[in-house]
């Protein structure tokens, strides 16, 4: 059979029209997140030549054989890996910043110095009731600041735990969706626009998952994915159409651990790993704060025990409590402050026990201890800020690299629009020529 | 083929402009607050330094208040001691008068009365209270330093004067004790001014031949008494000078602290403002170029 020029022209027009539609779709999705630029793959349709007549023309035009999705697996994997790291660093930094504002915002250091200052001032006139009252209120403020710091740390920990629980739930919902997408991918044919859409959704979910945990992904030939949480040695969370739920356990000190079906998983990336690190830092800070509070209480209470109150009786402990969380005054009357050495008469203006307390405070370095705690937290914040910024820059350049490769370029699409429009017009022209030829044949008389 | 995808272009522009904005907001905050650090993590080391500086500043403030207290006590002691020395000088004049043989018994009795008043005044001065209402010459006791029982005045205070810390490990005794002022070694051993004046006025009241001898004895005792009181006054004077020296040192160290604080934590206005201006220029330029570039679409050219 000879070539049917009209059919060839029609197939060309169809291909051009299909390409125009894909271009239009690309333009429409130019800012859709996770959309990968599509292109039409056209191929020639040719019938095999008839036996014994190899010289015959046997052309049948063109068709769109597949819709190509311009995804780059390597760049996508890079985006997932780097965004895992950057999400971890950002979540950890966020936790540390909470710690910093808890410790700094409670003004533990300032109020501790105020307490020291009030002791110094009382030493100049140990029987003055207003100076004694000033020491009591400074002591109460200092105890209060420890409690506030502790409560703020608690609140920060609660917030992180709550967020982590929410994220784990979200993650388990996403793995369920991913498993369903795996099943649907199996039911679609290669090169269809439906497959392309499913692959877009698959990649979008994988990217969101990688923000939460570090992933190890394995793709099969048709694009179904197998996902492990916690990197290559981690546990499977999606395999074909089935999922395995990620679980969390909160320890007594507030730290988080993760498991899949009872098997512990160590997460190294993603915001969940960052939150676990943040909670660990909170637990560490809280125990340092407790140690500081206990040391201060023991210094003051020991000195109280060595001295005599204003009425000459033996000094009683000034602070009660077992840590920063419940540090409080054991008595509120300033007359109970043991400024004079043990055995002094009532109303003694001898301040030597108070001076001993001042120097014990100085020698035990309590103010320095609190300052060091603030320093270590803020130094961690400063360090992690640098890390987080670096990881964020890496992750965003990986994302830009991916988008450059797989995103829609409107200028290019505009050019395609013109090109395929011209192709369409040319094919129409072919049909016009075929029709003219036919008319010519009919016109023979 | 390297394509520049539209979303990549917007994403990059977005990141650049927002990072410039963040930077300039930070500079703006520094210009506004004149502080380089808004939280410790901006510069942990400088923040730790600032904390210890603010602690020193706070402690210096208390030292200054304590030093002011000590100065008040010392000047009270100084004026009390001036009264003490003038009383002793008056007593010495009276002793000289009493030694003259031309006095009648009436005159002697009048002198005795004045001596008794002087003795009471001295006892009152010995029990002077300081600015806080504590005994000035009694050391660390709550009540008066001297008590009089059956005509005998005795010291009930502590052996040493109260000490006030002045910071930097330095301290000052903020007065002297009673015995430092009123007790001394007379011709016949240790005694005090109250006993001397008491014995002399008693002799004058009796009159007769004993008066001349008593006046001689009193004169012999009043000289060391005067010497003791003026010595005490000198001691108080040197202590005041010490407090003032420490005050000067404190002012110098406060200046140093303020300067260091400025160096460590202050934002240099000129530099910060210049950087802010630079940042704004860059920000404006990138905003303008962003608008130009984003308006550059092939679609506009196709008709």
Interface residues (C-beta under 8 A of the other chain):
Chain A: X30 X31 X37 X97 X100 X101 X104 X109 X110 X113 X114 X116 X117 X120 X121 X123 X124 X125 X127 X128 X340 X345 X346 X347 X348 X349 X350 X351 X355 X367 X368 X371 X372 X374 X375 X377 X378 X379 X381 X382 X385 X396 X399 X400 X403 X404 X405 X406 X407 X408 X409 X410 X411 X412 X414 X415 X417 X418
Chain B: X2 X3 X4 X5 X6 X7 X8 X10 X11 X12 X15 X39 X40 X41 X42 X43 X44 X45 X47 X48 X51 X52 X54 X55 X58 X59 X61 X62 X63 X65 X66 X69 X70 X132 X134 X140 X141 X142 X143 X158 X162 X164 X165 X297 X298 X299 X302
